[in-house]
């Protein structure tokens, strides 16, 4: 079970949309989650690169399992048959399921997107793009405190609720990402039956309104979130919340929000880490 949203970004969906978006993206270099975790740049950069043009497309009627490394060649993958949904119902299957230690790179996930990507343990998502997020873009499910999840480059659009759902244990690093029209960029599960301590780093990332919040964490489980070199676009009234703090539970009840913004303990950043464009 995953935490629910206190509000959803409304938008029109079209299962018939298969067009490529304009733009190009350069190949990204990444050697693994551990390197990304330990070598983050703290100075503002230019993560946004424009969206890539799909090099072909493939319908996916059954979840694709990935072990080791898979390069999608910037092909668009979209759900069909049993994976042909893009709603918010829990329990949907993903387009890709990554085994512990797997890497998925150079992939565009189109609509319908089902439940995006599931990482069963540590994983790396490199240059992965979601054109129209389904239930969630990616869900991280490793059970070891040493699990590391790296999202390097890529972007997501049109997420009614969460982009990244952090259900498992360990550390998630989102680096040089871009997101627009979304509910939450990252949320640690607020009401999963099995709860863990979780840590988040979001670095060198472009966030474009409308959106609800960048991260949401459970302080009672010791979660932390660090934000570095975040650029928020089109939000002159500062409606997008930076870091929401909750009291999580394992009963399935809606978690209670207890605070917002940097506090030096759980939400680890300062005003200088957030730039409004």
ABEGO torsion letter per residue (X at the ends): XBBBBABBBBBBBBAABABBBBEBBBBBBBAEAAAAAAABBABBBBABAEBBBBBEBBBBABBBBBBEBBBAGGBBBBBBEAAABABABBGBBBABBBBBGBBBBGBBBBOBAEAEBBBABBBBBBGBBBABBBABABBBABABAABBBBBBEEBBBGBABBABBBABBEBBBBBGBBBBGBABABBBBAABABBBBBBBBBBGBBBBOBBABABBBBAAAGBBBBBBGBBBBGBAAGABBABBBBBBBAAGBBBBBABBEBAGAABBBBAAABBBX
